Amino acid sequence: MEPTNNRFGGGSTDTLLHPLIAVVLCVTIILIFIIPRRHLLLPLLLSIFLIPKSQVVLFAGLHFTVARIICLSVLARILVARASRRGMSATGMTTVDRLFVAWHLIYLVNFSVQWMEPQAFIKACGDLLDACAGYFVLRLLIQDKEDITRAIRVFGVIAAIAGVCMINEQITGANIFEKLGGMPPTTIRDGRIRSQASFAVFLTAGAFGSTLPPLLLWLWPERKQRPIALLGLLGATAMTITCHASTSLTSYVAGLVGLCCWPLRRSMRVVRWGIVGLLLTLHLVMNGPVWSIIEKIDLTGSSSSYHRYMLIDNFIRHWDDWILIGFRDYDKWGFTMWDLGNQYVAEGLTGGVVAFGLFIWVITRSFGSVGAARRRVSGNRREEWRLWCIGSALFAHVISNFGIGYFDQVAMAWYAVLCVIAASVTYRGSARKTVETPDDRRPPTDAALAMQPA
């Protein structure tokens, strides 16, 4: 049976804020208003990812999570400083920015129309605030190569801290973040502890860790950044393993596969059409539909792969239920169908075909932006590789979305990848294409390969 508070977010009926978190929140807000802009990413990301979403302030019947308060504080700092006079960012409003806003506005309208209840509208407004505030705060703070480096370095620190906490959870059977209150007890399935650290569930913890490695490898070309990159890689790997989820392992492998496709970077059109052809062929020769392959993916021995398959199967077979404005009674499709463990299915059911299409468009447009940026630096192998790492991180998220819906801190990690891509459009390479020679394969100097803003 579906939990009664599942659709409208649920949450505490009173303020739940541990004294330690209250102090950290106050210090973070003070830092936001006094430190230079280039350092804002550190308190912003650390507070959002290492403070559980269950820590919340209830005001006038509305829930204000720590992440929501922090993002609003950063936006207030920007308004006070009149930073908006320079425009939204170094590149202005991009197509992805506009698609992002349209996507969440469509969700707000369609979800509210589905339910025609005040609580549904309030919940949808809260989701819109979280998404847009989180996304545009990161867009304002990640604008060039230096900002990208700072953001990834902070993610490396977060992964290292969370990885240690999740390993400790495996050893002791207790999550240290439970002491703050509001956290669910550690999940144990088939005798295995599924660590989650500060995240709402083990799946989102695993999704965060498993999608980070390609992004952390962005730091590798610079020798002085390698220690933090290595530390982050170890933490991200620990997070992926200790959550014991097939979704996380699959997206981790997907990121590595994306990196391994580097030699094929100039033939990706052929690779993409080859994948389409392979899927069509499998659909024709398999006993079941091609998406039933998901049912066979069980890398831990205790995965809910059949549930993921049935979600997609019902989503496709009942297309006429949700295609207009979404569908609110999907829980009647079958056992545990209320659990939307697939971001693509969740977008269609909560926002209809328009929201679903905009979500896909954001992804495809982001891939296109990475490809265009890589072509602009053609001949500059170091920066081509870095952009390839960003594209591989995006691919890891695409695969991760098949097994989980992003609803807690991991959504900010997803927004960060989109913002890094938006910042990468300022890359530019030599206008003259060069022919690669054996000397070109040697690591060039940092000065020769410094990225310049467009």
GIJO-V189865 format. One record per residue. N is the residue number from 1. OMEGA is omega in whole degrees, -180 to 180 (999 if undefined). BURIAL is b if it has 9 or more other ideal C-beta (glycine too) atoms within 8 Angstrom, else e. Layout:
BEGIN
n: [N | N]
omega: [OMEGA | OMEGA]
burial: [BURIAL | BURIAL]
END
This chain:
BEGIN
n: [1 | 2 | 3 | 4 | 5 | 6 | 7 | 8 | 9 | 10 | 11 | 12 | 13 | 14 | 15 | 16 | 17 | 18 | 19 | 20 | 21 | 22 | 23 | 24 | 25 | 26 | 27 | 28 | 29 | 30 | 31 | 32 | 33 | 34 | 35 | 36 | 37 | 38 | 39 | 40 | 41 | 42 | 43 | 44 | 45 | 46 | 47 | 48 | 49 | 50 | 51 | 52 | 53 | 54 | 55 | 56 | 57 | 58 | 59 | 60 | 61 | 62 | 63 | 64 | 65 | 66 | 67 | 68 | 69 | 70 | 71 | 72 | 73 | 74 | 75 | 76 | 77 | 78 | 79 | 80 | 81 | 82 | 83 | 84 | 85 | 86 | 87 | 88 | 89 | 90 | 91 | 92 | 93 | 94 | 95 | 96 | 97 | 98 | 99 | 100 | 101 | 102 | 103 | 104 | 105 | 106 | 107 | 108 | 109 | 110 | 111 | 112 | 113 | 114 | 115 | 116 | 117 | 118 | 119 | 120 | 121 | 122 | 123 | 124 | 125 | 126 | 127 | 128 | 129 | 130 | 131 | 132 | 133 | 134 | 135 | 136 | 137 | 138 | 139 | 140 | 141 | 142 | 143 | 144 | 145 | 146 | 147 | 148 | 149 | 150 | 151 | 152 | 153 | 154 | 155 | 156 | 157 | 158 | 159 | 160 | 161 | 162 | 163 | 164 | 165 | 166 | 167 | 168 | 169 | 170 | 171 | 172 | 173 | 174 | 175 | 176 | 177 | 178 | 179 | 180 | 181 | 182 | 183 | 184 | 185 | 186 | 187 | 188 | 189 | 190 | 191 | 192 | 193 | 194 | 195 | 196 | 197 | 198 | 199 | 200 | 201 | 202 | 203 | 204 | 205 | 206 | 207 | 208 | 209 | 210 | 211 | 212 | 213 | 214 | 215 | 216 | 217 | 218 | 219 | 220 | 221 | 222 | 223 | 224 | 225 | 226 | 227 | 228 | 229 | 230 | 231 | 232 | 233 | 234 | 235 | 236 | 237 | 238 | 239 | 240 | 241 | 242 | 243 | 244 | 245 | 246 | 247 | 248 | 249 | 250 | 251 | 252 | 253 | 254 | 255 | 256 | 257 | 258 | 259 | 260 | 261 | 262 | 263 | 264 | 265 | 266 | 267 | 268 | 269 | 270 | 271 | 272 | 273 | 274 | 275 | 276 | 277 | 278 | 279 | 280 | 281 | 282 | 283 | 284 | 285 | 286 | 287 | 288 | 289 | 290 | 291 | 292 | 293 | 294 | 295 | 296 | 297 | 298 | 299 | 300 | 301 | 302 | 303 | 304 | 305 | 306 | 307 | 308 | 309 | 310 | 311 | 312 | 313 | 314 | 315 | 316 | 317 | 318 | 319 | 320 | 321 | 322 | 323 | 324 | 325 | 326 | 327 | 328 | 329 | 330 | 331 | 332 | 333 | 334 | 335 | 336 | 337 | 338 | 339 | 340 | 341 | 342 | 343 | 344 | 345 | 346 | 347 | 348 | 349 | 350 | 351 | 352 | 353 | 354 | 355 | 356 | 357 | 358 | 359 | 360 | 361 | 362 | 363 | 364 | 365 | 366 | 367 | 368 | 369 | 370 | 371 | 372 | 373 | 374 | 375 | 376 | 377 | 378 | 379 | 380 | 381 | 382 | 383 | 384 | 385 | 386 | 387 | 388 | 389 | 390 | 391 | 392 | 393 | 394 | 395 | 396 | 397 | 398 | 399 | 400 | 401 | 402 | 403 | 404 | 405 | 406 | 407 | 408 | 409 | 410 | 411 | 412 | 413 | 414 | 415 | 416 | 417 | 418 | 419 | 420 | 421 | 422 | 423 | 424 | 425 | 426 | 427 | 428 | 429 | 430 | 431 | 432 | 433 | 434 | 435 | 436 | 437 | 438 | 439 | 440 | 441 | 442 | 443 | 444 | 445 | 446 | 447 | 448 | 449 | 450 | 451 | 452 | 453 | 454]
omega: [-180 | 175 | -175 | -178 | -172 | -172 | -173 | 172 | -179 | 178 | -179 | 177 | 179 | 179 | 177 | -177 | 179 | -180 | 179 | 179 | 178 | 178 | 180 | 180 | 179 | 179 | -179 | 180 | 178 | 179 | -179 | -176 | -176 | -177 | 179 | -177 | -175 | -179 | -175 | -178 | -177 | 179 | -180 | -175 | 179 | -178 | -178 | -173 | -177 | 174 | -177 | 180 | -180 | 176 | -169 | 174 | 180 | -178 | 180 | 179 | -179 | -179 | 175 | 177 | 179 | 180 | 180 | 180 | -179 | -180 | 178 | 178 | 178 | 178 | 177 | 178 | -178 | 179 | 180 | -179 | -179 | -180 | -177 | 180 | 180 | -178 | -176 | -180 | -179 | -178 | -177 | 178 | 178 | 176 | 180 | 177 | -179 | 178 | 180 | 180 | -180 | 180 | -177 | 174 | 177 | 177 | -180 | -177 | -175 | 179 | 179 | 180 | 178 | -171 | -180 | 179 | -180 | -178 | 178 | 179 | 179 | 179 | 180 | 177 | 177 | 177 | 178 | 179 | -180 | -176 | -175 | 179 | 180 | -177 | -174 | 171 | 179 | 178 | -180 | -176 | 179 | -174 | -179 | -176 | -179 | 178 | 178 | 179 | -180 | -178 | -178 | 176 | 179 | 177 | 176 | 178 | -180 | 180 | 180 | 180 | -179 | 179 | 177 | -180 | -179 | 174 | 176 | 178 | 177 | -176 | -174 | -177 | -179 | 178 | -176 | 180 | 176 | -178 | 179 | 180 | 176 | -179 | 176 | 178 | -179 | -179 | 175 | 179 | -179 | 176 | -179 | 176 | 178 | -174 | -179 | 179 | -176 | -177 | -175 | 179 | -179 | -179 | 180 | 175 | 179 | 179 | 178 | -178 | -173 | -180 | -177 | -172 | 179 | -180 | 180 | 178 | 173 | -179 | -167 | -179 | 178 | -174 | -177 | 179 | -174 | 179 | -180 | 177 | 179 | 178 | 178 | 179 | 178 | 179 | 180 | 178 | 178 | 178 | -179 | -176 | -172 | 177 | 176 | 180 | 179 | 180 | -179 | 179 | -180 | -180 | 176 | 178 | 180 | 178 | 178 | 178 | 177 | 178 | -179 | 178 | 180 | 179 | -179 | -171 | -179 | -180 | -174 | 176 | 178 | -180 | -179 | 180 | 175 | 178 | 178 | 179 | 179 | 180 | 178 | 179 | 179 | -180 | -179 | -174 | -179 | 177 | 178 | 177 | -176 | -180 | 176 | 174 | -180 | -180 | -176 | -176 | 177 | -175 | -178 | -178 | -180 | -176 | 177 | -176 | 179 | 177 | 178 | 178 | -177 | 176 | -179 | -179 | 178 | 179 | -180 | -177 | 180 | -177 | -178 | 178 | -170 | -168 | -176 | -178 | -176 | -174 | -175 | -175 | -180 | 178 | 180 | 180 | -179 | -176 | 179 | 178 | 176 | -178 | -176 | -180 | 179 | -174 | -180 | 178 | 180 | 179 | 180 | -176 | -179 | -176 | 180 | -174 | -180 | 178 | 178 | 180 | 179 | 177 | 178 | -179 | 176 | -179 | -177 | 179 | 178 | 175 | 179 | 179 | 178 | 180 | 179 | 179 | 179 | 179 | 179 | 178 | -180 | -176 | 177 | -169 | -178 | -178 | 172 | -180 | 180 | 178 | 176 | 177 | 178 | 178 | 178 | 176 | 177 | 179 | 178 | 177 | 179 | 179 | 180 | -178 | 177 | -175 | -178 | 171 | -178 | -176 | 178 | -175 | -176 | 177 | 179 | 175 | 177 | 178 | -179 | 178 | 178 | -180 | 175 | 178 | 179 | 178 | -177 | 179 | 177 | 178 | 170 | 180 | 179 | 179 | -179 | 178 | -178 | 176 | -176 | 177 | 178 | 179 | -179 | -177 | 177 | 180 | 179 | 179 | 179 | -177 | -178 | -175 | -179 | 178 | 179 | 177 | 179 | 999]
burial: [e | e | e | e | e | e | b | b | e | e | e | b | e | e | e | b | b | b | e | e | b | b | e | b | b | e | e | b | b | e | b | b | e | e | e | e | e | e | b | b | b | b | b | b | b | b | b | b | b | b | b | b | b | b | b | b | e | b | e | e | e | e | b | b | b | b | b | b | b | b | b | b | b | b | b | e | b | b | b | e | e | e | b | e | e | e | e | b | b | b | b | e | e | b | e | b | b | b | b | b | b | b | b | b | b | b | b | b | e | b | b | b | e | b | b | e | e | e | e | b | b | b | b | b | b | b | b | b | b | b | b | b | b | b | b | b | b | b | b | b | b | b | b | b | e | e | b | b | b | b | b | b | b | b | b | b | b | b | b | b | b | b | b | b | b | b | b | b | b | b | e | e | e | e | b | e | b | b | e | b | b | b | b | e | e | b | b | e | e | e | e | b | b | b | b | b | b | b | b | b | b | b | b | b | b | b | b | b | b | b | b | b | b | b | b | b | b | b | b | b | e | b | e | e | b | b | e | b | b | e | b | b | b | b | b | b | b | b | b | b | e | b | b | b | b | b | b | b | b | b | b | b | e | b | b | b | b | b | b | e | b | e | e | e | b | e | e | b | e | e | b | e | e | e | e | e | e | e | b | b | e | b | b | e | e | b | e | e | e | b | b | b | e | b | b | e | b | b | e | b | e | e | b | e | b | e | b | b | b | b | b | b | b | b | b | b | e | b | e | e | e | b | e | e | e | b | b | e | e | b | e | e | e | e | e | e | b | b | e | b | b | b | b | b | b | b | b | b | b | b | b | b | b | b | b | b | e | b | b | b | b | b | b | e | b | b | b | e | b | b | b | b | b | b | e | b | b | b | b | b | b | b | b | b | b | b | b | b | b | b | b | b | b | b | b | b | b | b | b | b | b | b | b | b | b | b | e | b | b | b | b | b | b | b | b | b | b | b | b | b | b | b | b | b | b | b | b | e | b | e | e | e | e | e | e | e | e | e | e | b | e | e | e | e | e | e | e | e | b | e | b | e | e | e]
END
